[in-house]
Amino acid sequence: MDKEIVPAVAQYAEEVMGNEGFRYVSAVVANCKMLALELEVQEDEASPNIDLDALSIAGYLHDISTVAHGFQDHQVKSAEMAVEFLRAREAPEELIQKVEQAILTHTTVAQPDQRDKTVTEGRILYDADKLGRLSGLAVVTSLIEFGARYPNRAVTGEVLAAILRHVEERFIELYQSLNTVPARNMARDKFNNAIAFLDGVIEHLNDATPV
């Protein structure tokens, strides 16, 4: 296989997504590698045979379509763009199929009884993508998104508490949806700290006052 394929993919991702988007997918790729290493260290019968090149490529390209097409069903368009790029680079068909499948499934929430049993590149990518959304920074991002969506809405203590409760519920759903033990271990401290922060703020917003 072309040894330069992963660097070429990274360069392509940076060109299409720009600096900010590339920083995010680079962090996802780093999470992918850490999770794959942790799973390999487990060395038990359930330890998966993960293709690290396919996983890294999928990590770089899983959001590649969002710049032009947004996030609606982005996994489908991103998979198409990834396949097109890899075939132009004459990558092995087996690699292309693994990358395509990983991207197509990286938004799919697995059933709880299947999360630790069948670990694939797509499920690792799902976890790696979600790890960055389980921190205090994600709380700030959620508040910014709310402000952008409802620029003329007055933000009272009651409204802010409702927003934070929604964020907290989403955090819990995300944490519980993680596929692998290493991902849950990596996320635990950030998750607990974020939940404690949210609980504390909500507790102090019992009396709704204008902000």
N, CA, C and O of each residue as an XYZ file, in Angstrom:
844
protein
N       0.842     -1.194      0.000
C       0.000      0.000      0.000
C       0.879      1.246      0.000
O       1.969      1.245      0.572
N       0.403      2.305     -0.641
C       1.093      3.578     -0.667
C       1.306      4.082      0.758
O       0.345      4.374      1.471
N       2.587      4.184      1.173
C       2.892      4.604      2.540
C       2.537      6.065      2.785
O       2.460      6.502      3.933
N       2.319      6.822      1.712
C       2.017      8.233      1.853
C       0.521      8.508      1.871
O       0.105      9.667      1.873
N      -0.288      7.462      1.884
C      -1.734      7.662      1.771
C      -2.301      8.423      2.964
O      -3.124      9.320      2.782
N      -1.878      8.084      4.182
C      -2.426      8.772      5.353
C      -2.011     10.242      5.376
O      -2.869     11.096      5.603
N      -0.720     10.585      5.150
C      -0.365     12.005      5.063
C      -1.104     12.742      3.944
O      -1.463     13.910      4.099
N      -1.330     12.064      2.821
C      -2.063     12.689      1.722
C      -3.505     12.967      2.120
O      -4.064     14.006      1.768
N      -4.098     12.045      2.847
C      -5.463     12.229      3.338
C      -5.515     13.406      4.305
O      -6.423     14.234      4.235
N      -4.538     13.479      5.209
C      -4.496     14.584      6.173
C      -4.391     15.925      5.451
O      -5.064     16.887      5.821
N      -3.558     15.988      4.434
C      -3.398     17.220      3.661
C      -4.700     17.595      2.958
O      -5.086     18.763      2.931
N      -5.372     16.593      2.389
C      -6.651     16.807      1.725
C      -7.687     17.343      2.713
O      -8.417     18.286      2.409
N      -7.741     16.737      3.888
C      -8.690     17.188      4.915
C      -8.423     18.629      5.313
O      -9.363     19.407      5.477
N      -7.157     18.998      5.470
C      -6.815     20.361      5.859
C      -7.205     21.351      4.766
O      -7.707     22.436      5.057
N      -6.973     20.975      3.504
C      -7.315     21.858      2.389
C      -8.818     22.104      2.311
O      -9.254     23.226      2.054
N      -9.607     21.056      2.532
C     -11.060     21.176      2.401
C     -11.687     21.837      3.624
O     -12.586     22.667      3.484
N     -11.220     21.479      4.829
C     -11.896     21.883      6.054
C     -11.332     23.151      6.686
O     -11.977     23.739      7.554
N     -10.157     23.581      6.276
C      -9.556     24.757      6.877
C      -8.914     24.435      8.218
O      -8.982     23.299      8.687
N      -8.296     25.426      8.831
C      -7.519     25.187     10.052
C      -8.363     24.693     11.214
O      -7.987     23.740     11.896
N      -9.508     25.339     11.445
C     -10.326     24.964     12.599
C     -10.887     23.555     12.453
O     -10.817     22.753     13.384
N     -11.446     23.257     11.275
C     -11.984     21.921     11.041
C     -10.910     20.867     11.114
O     -11.138     19.774     11.630
N      -9.724     21.194     10.592
C      -8.636     20.219     10.605
C      -8.146     19.961     12.016
O      -7.786     18.830     12.344
N      -8.124     20.990     12.864
C      -7.734     20.775     14.256
C      -8.681     19.794     14.936
O      -8.256     18.924     15.696
N      -9.961     19.947     14.653
C     -10.931     19.050     15.283
C     -10.732     17.609     14.814
O     -10.663     16.702     15.643
N     -10.638     17.378     13.494
C     -10.509     15.996     13.025
C      -9.165     15.405     13.420
O      -9.053     14.193     13.600
N      -8.142     16.245     13.559
C      -6.847     15.746     14.037
C      -6.965     15.250     15.470
O      -6.359     14.242     15.833
N      -7.746     15.956     16.287
C      -7.979     15.501     17.658
C      -8.755     14.190     17.661
O      -8.493     13.317     18.489
N      -9.699     14.044     16.747
C     -10.450     12.787     16.632
C      -9.517     11.649     16.251
O      -9.611     10.554     16.805
N      -8.613     11.905     15.303
C      -7.654     10.869     14.896
C      -6.777     10.471     16.085
O      -6.514      9.286     16.288
N      -6.327     11.444     16.863
C      -5.518     11.135     18.051
C      -6.303     10.271     19.027
O      -5.754      9.325     19.593
N      -7.583     10.584     19.233
C      -8.426      9.757     20.095
C      -8.580      8.349     19.536
O      -8.552      7.371     20.283
N      -8.743      8.250     18.221
C      -8.849      6.939     17.571
C      -7.627      6.082     17.873
O      -7.751      4.907     18.219
N      -6.459      6.672     17.740
C      -5.217      5.927     17.953
C      -5.080      5.496     19.410
O      -4.651      4.376     19.689
N      -5.443      6.381     20.339
C      -5.360      6.024     21.755
C      -6.315      4.891     22.095
O      -5.955      3.967     22.824
N      -7.537      4.962     21.564
C      -8.512      3.909     21.834
C      -8.066      2.585     21.228
O      -8.193      1.539     21.864
N      -7.543      2.622     20.001
C      -7.076      1.402     19.363
C      -5.933      0.775     20.149
O      -5.870     -0.446     20.295
N      -5.028      1.613     20.655
C      -3.906      1.116     21.457
C      -4.409      0.479     22.743
O      -3.944     -0.595     23.124
N      -5.351      1.128     23.414
C      -5.900      0.574     24.650
C      -6.588     -0.761     24.390
O      -6.455     -1.694     25.182
N      -7.308     -0.856     23.304
C      -7.992     -2.105     22.968
C      -6.985     -3.206     22.645
O      -7.198     -4.369     22.986
N      -5.889     -2.835     21.986
C      -4.847     -3.821     21.660
C      -4.170     -4.327     22.923
O      -3.831     -5.506     23.024
N      -3.973     -3.434     23.889
C      -3.313     -3.804     25.140
C      -4.147     -4.802     25.931
O      -3.604     -5.595     26.702
N      -5.463     -4.768     25.745
C      -6.337     -5.683     26.473
C      -5.974     -7.144     26.181
O      -6.023     -7.988     27.076
N      -5.612     -7.437     24.935
C      -5.129     -8.758     24.533
C      -6.018     -9.894     25.046
O      -5.527    -10.868     25.616
N      -7.303     -9.762     24.842
C      -8.195    -10.871     25.179
C      -8.944    -11.296     23.922
O      -8.722    -10.751     22.841
N      -9.828    -12.270     24.074
C     -10.514    -12.811     22.912
C     -11.414    -11.779     22.242
O     -11.686    -11.872     21.045
N     -11.874    -10.805     23.007
C     -12.754     -9.789     22.451
C     -11.988     -8.643     21.784
O     -12.586     -7.764     21.163
N     -10.642     -8.666     21.923
C      -9.843     -7.598     21.350
C      -9.968     -7.610     19.827
O      -9.747     -8.649     19.206
N     -10.316     -6.479     19.213
C     -10.590     -6.459     17.779
C      -9.328     -6.397     16.931
O      -8.267     -5.984     17.400
N      -9.456     -6.806     15.696
C      -8.380     -6.666     14.724
C      -8.635     -5.383     13.948
O      -9.276     -5.402     12.897
N      -8.135     -4.279     14.464
C      -8.431     -2.961     13.910
C      -7.365     -2.569     12.896
O      -6.169     -2.715     13.148
N      -7.811     -2.071     11.749
C      -6.925     -1.547     10.723
C      -6.658     -0.082     11.065
O      -7.520      0.771     10.855
N      -5.472      0.211     11.589
C      -5.168      1.552     12.079
C      -5.132      2.581     10.953
O      -5.529      3.730     11.145
N      -4.650      2.164      9.768
C      -4.646      3.095      8.638
C      -6.070      3.459      8.236
O      -6.379      4.632      8.025
N      -6.927      2.463      8.132
C      -8.323      2.726      7.779
C      -8.991      3.606      8.832
O      -9.761      4.507      8.501
N      -8.692      3.339     10.096
C      -9.275      4.114     11.185
C      -8.801      5.561     11.137
O      -9.605      6.478     11.306
N      -7.520      5.778     10.910
C      -6.977      7.137     10.843
C      -7.555      7.904      9.659
O      -7.924      9.071      9.784
N      -7.629      7.239      8.514
C      -8.176      7.891      7.317
C      -9.638      8.268      7.542
O     -10.065      9.371      7.199
N     -10.391      7.347      8.118
C     -11.800      7.634      8.405
C     -11.917      8.795      9.380
O     -12.814      9.628      9.255
N     -11.007      8.851     10.355
C     -11.022      9.956     11.309
C     -10.810     11.297     10.631
O     -11.490     12.270     10.956
N      -9.884     11.360      9.704
C      -9.628     12.607      8.982
C     -10.791     13.004      8.070
O     -11.058     14.191      7.885
N     -11.475     12.020      7.507
C     -12.454     12.302      6.458
C     -13.914     12.191      6.896
O     -14.813     12.398      6.080
N     -14.171     11.869      8.172
C     -15.558     11.586      8.559
C     -16.484     12.800      8.480
O     -17.700     12.640      8.375
N     -15.923     14.009      8.528
C     -16.731     15.229      8.425
C     -16.403     16.027      7.167
O     -16.751     17.205      7.079
N     -15.751     15.418      6.210
C     -15.180     16.146      5.076
C     -16.239     16.871      4.249
O     -15.937     17.876      3.605
N     -17.470     16.375      4.257
C     -18.521     16.977      3.431
C     -19.226     18.141      4.101
O     -19.985     18.856      3.447
N     -18.992     18.350      5.394
C     -19.804     19.313      6.139
C     -19.555     20.761      5.720
O     -20.436     21.607      5.870
N     -18.383     21.047      5.203
C     -18.065     22.414      4.787
C     -19.018     22.869      3.685
O     -19.524     23.991      3.714
N     -19.257     21.991      2.717
C     -20.099     22.351      1.575
C     -21.558     21.947      1.744
O     -22.447     22.573      1.166
N     -21.810     20.898      2.537
C     -23.153     20.319      2.566
C     -23.812     20.316      3.943
O     -24.960     19.886      4.056
N     -23.136     20.776      4.988
C     -23.720     20.767      6.320
C     -23.688     19.380      6.951
O     -23.080     18.457      6.409
N     -24.348     19.241      8.100
C     -24.258     18.006      8.870
C     -25.417     17.039      8.636
O     -25.386     15.915      9.138
N     -26.426     17.449      7.893
C     -27.548     16.550      7.638
C     -27.082     15.356      6.806
O     -26.650     15.524      5.665
N     -27.167     14.154      7.371
C     -26.729     12.931      6.683
C     -25.299     13.063      6.152
O     -24.971     12.542      5.085
N     -24.459     13.764      6.908
C     -23.112     14.034      6.408
C     -22.271     12.779      6.254
O     -21.324     12.751      5.468
N     -22.620     11.729      7.012
C     -21.833     10.508      6.927
C     -21.904      9.888      5.524
O     -20.940      9.276      5.064
N     -23.046     10.048      4.849
C     -23.216      9.473      3.509
C     -22.356     10.222      2.497
O     -21.607      9.605      1.739
N     -22.460     11.541      2.483
C     -21.687     12.346      1.539
C     -20.196     12.277      1.849
O     -19.373     12.220      0.935
N     -19.844     12.282      3.137
C     -18.423     12.187      3.491
C     -17.834     10.860      3.040
O     -16.698     10.816      2.570
N     -18.597      9.775      3.178
C     -18.133      8.466      2.716
C     -17.924      8.478      1.207
O     -16.949      7.916      0.707
N     -18.835      9.115      0.485
C     -18.699      9.202     -0.975
C     -17.437      9.972     -1.358
O     -16.697      9.554     -2.249
N     -17.197     11.088     -0.691
C     -16.012     11.890     -0.988
C     -14.737     11.135     -0.632
O     -13.740     11.221     -1.349
N     -14.766     10.395      0.472
C     -13.596      9.618      0.880
C     -13.277      8.542     -0.148
O     -12.119      8.365     -0.527
N     -14.296      7.827     -0.599
C     -14.102      6.773     -1.600
C     -13.534      7.373     -2.888
O     -12.606      6.822     -3.480
N     -14.092      8.490     -3.309
C     -13.618      9.141     -4.533
C     -12.141      9.523     -4.423
O     -11.362      9.296     -5.348
N     -11.766     10.104     -3.283
C     -10.373     10.515     -3.097
C      -9.442      9.304     -3.063
O      -8.394      9.313     -3.708
N      -9.811      8.277     -2.324
C      -8.949      7.105     -2.174
C      -8.792      6.346     -3.487
O      -7.710      5.842     -3.785
N      -9.848      6.263     -4.262
C      -9.731      5.590     -5.565
C      -8.847      6.384     -6.513
O      -8.119      5.803     -7.318
N      -8.903      7.702     -6.424
C      -8.020      8.532     -7.241
C      -6.562      8.319     -6.862
O      -5.666      8.480     -7.691
N      -6.327      7.951     -5.585
C      -4.978      7.649     -5.111
C      -4.609      6.188     -5.315
O      -3.522      5.751     -4.935
N      -5.526      5.434     -5.919
C      -5.319      4.002     -6.192
C      -5.055      3.215     -4.912
O      -4.208      2.322     -4.882
N      -5.788      3.558     -3.862
C      -5.694      2.814     -2.612
C      -6.311      1.429     -2.785
O      -7.193      1.258     -3.626
N      -5.871      0.436     -2.013
C      -6.445     -0.908     -2.096
C      -7.946     -0.893     -1.812
O      -8.419     -0.163     -0.941
N      -8.678     -1.703     -2.555
C     -10.134     -1.720     -2.401
C     -10.543     -2.145     -0.992
O     -11.542     -1.651     -0.469
N      -9.794     -3.044     -0.377
C     -10.127     -3.479      0.981
C     -10.055     -2.306      1.956
O     -10.917     -2.156      2.823
N      -9.027     -1.482      1.808
C      -8.884     -0.296      2.653
C     -10.042      0.664      2.414
O     -10.624      1.194      3.361
N     -10.371      0.883      1.151
C     -11.456      1.797      0.807
C     -12.760      1.349      1.438
O     -13.505      2.166      1.979
N     -13.038      0.058      1.371
C     -14.279     -0.458      1.937
C     -14.330     -0.270      3.455
O     -15.382      0.059      4.003
N     -13.200     -0.476      4.133
C     -13.157     -0.286      5.582
C     -13.381      1.177      5.950
O     -14.111      1.473      6.896
N     -12.763      2.086      5.214
C     -12.930      3.509      5.473
C     -14.380      3.921      5.229
O     -14.980      4.633      6.034
N     -14.925      3.467      4.119
C     -16.312      3.801      3.786
C     -17.266      3.325      4.878
O     -18.145      4.071      5.308
N     -17.092      2.087      5.325
C     -17.980      1.533      6.343
C     -17.824      2.265      7.673
O     -18.808      2.508      8.372
N     -16.595      2.612      8.017
C     -16.358      3.329      9.276
C     -17.053      4.687      9.267
O     -17.685      5.067     10.253
N     -16.939      5.414      8.166
C     -17.562      6.728      8.080
C     -19.087      6.607      8.080
O     -19.773      7.386      8.742
N     -19.608      5.642      7.346
C     -21.062      5.463      7.275
C     -21.665      5.131      8.630
O     -22.806      5.500      8.909
N     -20.906      4.434      9.480
C     -21.453      3.975     10.761
C     -21.016      4.827     11.952
O     -21.393      4.526     13.085
N     -20.235      5.880     11.727
C     -19.681      6.616     12.868
C     -20.725      7.461     13.588
O     -20.442      7.997     14.660
N     -21.922      7.593     13.027
C     -22.989      8.322     13.710
C     -24.037      7.384     14.314
O     -25.002      7.841     14.927
N     -23.849      6.084     14.142
C     -24.847      5.110     14.574
C     -24.631      4.712     16.026
O     -23.531      4.317     16.412
N     -25.680      4.817     16.826
C     -25.612      4.400     18.225
C     -25.880      2.901     18.302
O     -26.941      2.432     17.891
N     -24.916      2.152     18.827
C     -25.057      0.701     18.926
C     -25.970      0.331     20.083
O     -26.105      1.084     21.047
N     -26.588     -0.820     19.980
C     -27.386     -1.334     21.085
C     -26.475     -1.632     22.279
O     -25.350     -2.095     22.090
N     -26.939     -1.376     23.493
C     -26.082     -1.548     24.677
C     -25.424     -2.919     24.773
O     -24.271     -3.016     25.192
N     -26.138     -3.987     24.391
C     -25.567     -5.331     24.528
C     -24.560     -5.667     23.444
O     -23.951     -6.736     23.478
N     -24.373     -4.766     22.476
C     -23.430     -5.007     21.399
C     -22.181     -4.133     21.476
O     -21.241     -4.330     20.706
N     -22.161     -3.183     22.385
C     -21.106     -2.167     22.360
C     -19.718     -2.733     22.634
O     -18.752     -2.324     21.989
N     -19.599     -3.649     23.563
C     -18.283     -4.198     23.885
C     -17.996     -5.493     23.129
O     -16.858     -5.962     23.111
N     -19.018     -6.068     22.506
C     -18.841     -7.379     21.877
C     -18.246     -7.286     20.479
O     -17.377     -8.078     20.115
N     -18.714     -6.316     19.694
C     -18.270     -6.202     18.308
C     -17.685     -4.819     18.092
O     -18.411     -3.880     17.767
N     -16.380     -4.685     18.270
C     -15.723     -3.392     18.118
C     -15.159     -3.293     16.703
O     -14.331     -4.106     16.293
N     -15.620     -2.286     15.964
C     -15.175     -2.055     14.588
C     -14.529     -0.678     14.495
O     -14.572      0.106     15.444
N     -13.925     -0.391     13.329
C     -13.370      0.941     13.109
C     -14.441      2.012     13.273
O     -14.172      3.083     13.817
N     -15.665      1.726     12.803
C     -16.748      2.699     12.909
C     -17.132      2.984     14.340
O     -17.430      4.129     14.681
N     -17.134      1.969     15.189
C     -17.513      2.177     16.585
C     -16.409      2.890     17.360
O     -16.692      3.669     18.271
N     -15.168      2.629     17.007
C     -14.066      3.381     17.621
C     -14.154      4.845     17.189
O     -13.971      5.747     18.006
N     -14.434      5.077     15.911
C     -14.562      6.446     15.412
C     -15.723      7.162     16.096
O     -15.621      8.348     16.413
N     -16.818      6.454     16.324
C     -17.948      7.042     17.062
C     -17.469      7.536     18.426
O     -17.740      8.674     18.810
N     -16.762      6.685     19.147
C     -16.282      7.058     20.482
C     -15.308      8.230     20.413
O     -15.411      9.175     21.194
N     -14.368      8.166     19.479
C     -13.362      9.221     19.362
C     -14.015     10.558     19.047
O     -13.581     11.593     19.551
N     -15.046     10.546     18.227
C     -15.757     11.760     17.853
C     -16.522     12.337     19.037
O     -16.628     13.555     19.178
N     -17.055     11.462     19.887
C     -17.879     11.919     21.001
C     -17.045     12.362     22.203
O     -17.527     13.144     23.022
N     -15.813     11.884     22.326
C     -14.996     12.226     23.495
C     -14.807     13.739     23.632
O     -14.781     14.270     24.743
N     -14.675     14.423     22.505
C     -14.495     15.867     22.548
C     -15.746     16.635     22.911
O     -15.690     17.839     23.159
N     -16.881     15.942     22.944
C     -18.155     16.605     23.236
C     -18.601     16.378     24.678
O     -19.736     16.690     25.038
N     -17.705     15.836     25.502
C     -18.049     15.530     26.888
C     -17.211     16.346     27.866
O     -16.783     15.835     28.901
N     -16.979     17.607     27.538
C     -16.165     18.460     28.395
C     -16.880     19.771     28.652
O     -17.919     20.054     28.056
N     -16.315     20.567     29.542
C     -16.890     21.871     29.840
C     -16.950     22.765     28.619
O     -17.848     23.600     28.510
N     -16.004     22.607     27.689
C     -16.012     23.415     26.476
C     -17.290     23.179     25.676
O     -17.809     24.097     25.041
N     -17.793     21.948     25.708
C     -19.030     21.638     24.993
C     -20.216     22.398     25.584
O     -21.160     22.727     24.866
N     -20.173     22.681     26.893
C     -21.226     23.485     27.525
C     -21.218     24.886     26.927
O     -22.265     25.421     26.565
N     -20.035     25.472     26.826
C     -19.903     26.810     26.259
C     -20.393     26.821     24.814
O     -21.113     27.731     24.403
N     -20.000     25.809     24.050
C     -20.427     25.708     22.654
C     -21.941     25.639     22.543
O     -22.529     26.278     21.670
N     -22.574     24.874     23.415
C     -24.032     24.748     23.397
C     -24.703     26.086     23.667
O     -25.707     26.418     23.036
N     -24.153     26.858     24.607
C     -24.721     28.165     24.921
C     -24.544     29.143     23.756
O     -25.438     29.938     23.464
N     -23.400     29.081     23.101
C     -23.159     29.934     21.933
C     -24.140     29.584     20.817
O     -24.697     30.468     20.166
N     -24.344     28.279     20.604
C     -25.280     27.844     19.564
C     -26.699     28.311     19.862
O     -27.431     28.716     18.959
N     -27.085     28.252     21.145
C     -28.417     28.725     21.525
C     -28.548     30.218     21.224
O     -29.555     30.657     20.669
N     -27.524     30.999     21.594
C     -27.566     32.432     21.345
C     -27.658     32.764     19.868
O     -28.356     33.700     19.477
N     -26.943     31.986     19.036
C     -26.981     32.214     17.594
C     -28.342     31.846     17.013
O     -28.817     32.482     16.072
N     -28.961     30.820     17.577
C     -30.242     30.347     17.050
C     -31.394     31.248     17.478
O     -32.350     31.448     16.730
N     -31.291     31.793     18.697
C     -32.365     32.649     19.221
C     -31.772     33.991     19.674
O     -31.721     34.272     20.871
N     -31.326     34.819     18.719
C     -30.605     36.053     19.089
C     -31.460     37.080     19.822
O     -30.924     37.927     20.537
N     -32.770     37.021     19.657
C     -33.634     38.029     20.260
C     -34.358     37.533     21.507
O     -35.213     38.233     22.049
N     -34.024     36.344     21.957
C     -34.724     35.780     23.111
C     -34.034     36.211     24.406
O     -32.818     36.091     24.551
N     -34.834     36.713     25.335
C     -34.279     37.108     26.641
C     -33.844     35.861     27.407
O     -34.571     34.870     27.469
N     -32.658     35.927     27.984
C     -32.127     34.787     28.725
C     -32.285     35.057     30.215
O     -31.481     35.763     30.823
N     -33.332     34.484     30.787
C     -33.556     34.593     32.227
C     -32.874     33.424     32.919
O     -32.385     32.500     32.268
N     -32.847     33.477     34.242
C     -32.293     32.356     34.992
C     -33.043     31.075     34.700
O     -32.448     30.000     34.622
N     -34.364     31.190     34.535
C     -35.186     30.009     34.246
C     -34.844     29.411     32.885
O     -34.728     28.194     32.739
N     -34.685     30.281     31.897
C     -34.331     29.812     30.550
C     -32.958     29.166     30.559
O     -32.767     28.099     29.977
N     -31.995     29.812     31.221
C     -30.638     29.277     31.268
C     -30.611     27.916     31.966
O     -29.913     27.004     31.523
N     -31.366     27.780     33.049
C     -31.422     26.492     33.755
C     -31.994     25.416     32.858
O     -31.523     24.279     32.872
N     -33.014     25.764     32.073
C     -33.616     24.791     31.155
C     -32.614     24.357     30.090
O     -32.530     23.177     29.750
N     -31.854     25.322     29.567
C     -30.826     24.994     28.566
C     -29.793     24.049     29.159
O     -29.416     23.057     28.535
N     -29.342     24.360     30.357
C     -28.299     23.543     30.987
C     -28.813     22.147     31.335
O     -28.067     21.171     31.256
N     -30.084     22.050     31.718
C     -30.645     20.717     31.974
C     -30.673     19.894     30.692
O     -30.409     18.691     30.709
N     -30.996     20.554     29.575
C     -30.979     19.860     28.283
C     -29.565     19.411     27.931
O     -29.363     18.290     27.462
N     -28.583     20.290     28.159
C     -27.182     19.933     27.897
C     -26.770     18.746     28.764
O     -26.105     17.823     28.293
N     -27.171     18.780     30.030
C     -26.834     17.687     30.952
C     -27.429     16.366     30.482
O     -26.754     15.337     30.514
N     -28.677     16.384     30.050
C     -29.314     15.170     29.542
C     -28.573     14.643     28.322
O     -28.388     13.436     28.164
N     -28.150     15.570     27.458
C     -27.403     15.168     26.260
C     -26.055     14.575     26.644
O     -25.639     13.581     26.050
N     -25.364     15.152     27.615
C     -24.088     14.615     28.089
C     -24.263     13.172     28.569
O     -23.471     12.292     28.232
N     -25.309     12.948     29.359
C     -25.537     11.605     29.901
C     -25.797     10.612     28.775
O     -25.276      9.496     28.796
N     -26.606     11.015     27.785
C     -26.883     10.145     26.640
C     -25.602      9.807     25.886
O     -25.380      8.656     25.510
N     -24.764     10.813     25.668
C     -23.516     10.594     24.940
C     -22.597      9.640     25.704
O     -22.033      8.710     25.129
N     -22.458      9.884     26.993
C     -21.570      9.033     27.789
C     -22.058      7.593     27.788
O     -21.263      6.666     27.632
N     -23.343      7.404     27.958
C     -23.898      6.053     27.992
C     -23.841      5.365     26.636
O     -23.919      4.138     26.565
N     -23.705      6.134     25.559
C     -23.675      5.540     24.218
C     -22.287      5.100     23.782
O     -22.154      4.445     22.749
N     -21.234      5.445     24.550
C     -19.878      5.081     24.148
C     -19.747      3.566     24.042
O     -20.272      2.822     24.870
N     -19.035      3.124     23.004
C     -18.975      1.702     22.679
C     -17.954      0.916     23.484
O     -18.181     -0.253     23.796
N     -16.829      1.542     23.828
C     -15.700      0.798     24.371
C     -15.371      1.199     25.797
O     -15.601      2.338     26.204
N     -14.835      0.261     26.545
C     -14.404      0.528     27.918
C     -13.324      1.615     27.951
O     -13.414      2.514     28.788
N     -12.301      1.575     27.073
C     -11.298      2.643     27.097
C     -11.900      4.030     26.889
O     -11.454      4.993     27.511
N     -12.899      4.143     26.029
C     -13.532      5.450     25.798
C     -14.260      5.910     27.048
O     -14.180      7.081     27.420
N     -14.966      5.000     27.695
C     -15.679      5.379     28.920
C     -14.690      5.770     30.022
O     -14.953      6.688     30.798
N     -13.556      5.072     30.086
C     -12.532      5.419     31.074
C     -11.930      6.795     30.783
O     -11.727      7.597     31.695
N     -11.649      7.058     29.505
C     -11.065      8.338     29.122
C     -12.026      9.491     29.389
O     -11.603     10.589     29.750
N     -13.318      9.238     29.210
C     -14.317     10.303     29.321
C     -14.782     10.530     30.745
O     -15.373     11.566     31.047
N     -14.520      9.565     31.632
C     -15.167      9.588     32.942
C     -14.903     10.871     33.724
O     -15.844     11.496     34.215
N     -13.646     11.270     33.848
C     -13.324     12.454     34.645
C     -13.950     13.717     34.049
O     -14.552     14.515     34.767
N     -13.802     13.895     32.716
C     -14.393     15.061     32.070
C     -15.907     15.060     32.231
O     -16.518     16.097     32.489
N     -16.495     13.893     32.076
C     -17.951     13.771     32.197
C     -18.400     14.131     33.617
O     -19.320     14.928     33.801
N     -17.750     13.544     34.606
C     -18.132     13.814     35.999
C     -17.954     15.285     36.359
O     -18.793     15.874     37.041
N     -16.846     15.874     35.891
C     -16.611     17.292     36.179
C     -17.664     18.174     35.512
O     -18.158     19.129     36.112
N     -18.002     17.844     34.266
C     -19.002     18.632     33.545
C     -20.369     18.523     34.208
O     -21.079     19.520     34.341
N     -20.734     17.319     34.622
C     -22.033     17.131     35.279
C     -22.076     17.864     36.614
O     -23.082     18.488     36.953
N     -20.976     17.788     37.374
C     -20.918     18.501     38.650
C     -21.049     20.006     38.437
O     -21.734     20.689     39.198
N     -20.394     20.516     37.408
C     -20.487     21.942     37.085
C     -21.916     22.326     36.726
O     -22.439     23.325     37.221
N     -22.547     21.529     35.863
C     -23.913     21.817     35.442
C     -24.879     21.768     36.623
O     -25.741     22.635     36.767
N     -24.729     20.747     37.465
C     -25.597     20.626     38.644
C     -25.457     21.847     39.546
O     -26.443     22.369     40.067
N     -24.208     22.295     39.723
C     -23.971     23.444     40.580
C     -24.592     24.713     40.036
O     -25.197     25.481     40.785
N     -24.446     24.944     38.732
C     -25.017     26.149     38.128
C     -26.540     26.102     38.185
O     -27.179     27.091     38.542
N     -27.124     24.954     37.833
C     -28.586     24.819     37.846
C     -29.139     25.059     39.244
O     -30.192     25.675     39.409
N     -28.418     24.566     40.251
C     -28.865     24.745     41.637
C     -28.955     26.214     42.014
O     -29.822     26.622     42.787
N     -28.032     27.010     41.446
C     -28.004     28.444     41.779
C     -28.917     29.278     40.899
O     -28.975     30.500     41.035
N     -29.639     28.609     39.987
C     -30.550     29.339     39.106
C     -32.011     29.086     39.471
O     -32.907     29.273     38.648
N     -32.243     28.656     40.721
C     -33.618     28.388     41.145
C     -34.475     29.654     41.056
O     -35.645     29.599     40.675
N     -33.883     30.779     41.410
C     -34.601     32.051     41.298
C     -34.289     32.657     39.951
O     -33.174     33.128     39.724
N     -35.266     32.653     39.047
C     -35.054     33.172     37.688
C     -34.869     34.682     37.728
O     -35.747     35.424     38.170
N     -33.704     35.119     37.255
C     -33.430     36.539     37.174
C     -32.864     36.847     35.798
O     -32.207     35.987     35.213
N     -33.092     38.038     35.257
C     -32.544     38.371     33.931
C     -31.026     38.317     33.931
O     -30.378     38.676     34.914
N     -30.472     37.866     32.826
C     -29.018     37.810     32.680
C     -28.578     38.873     31.676
O     -27.385     39.005     31.399
